[in-house]
């Protein structure tokens, strides 16, 4: 498997973990862009970790101001690479949510 294939597989495994361990399945409780907002926060934190002048994770107070959709106990940054995998899987979750909503609309039409 090439490098891209390995990374995509890691994203798939992270998404599976979110669904299994974090009840991150597409659902009515996350229907206002929460997954993409959370993904943006994880990606922003990864950027902060890599920035030569910052070099540290963002505290919850800062993340909340940047649109973190859930409580502080759910903010668990884990380093640049891991944060980006989490962000990518959350983007997949948002796309799944959008597709599920479109499918429901088609069935009701």
Order of alpha helices (4+ residues) and beta strands (2+ residues): alpha-alpha-alpha-alpha
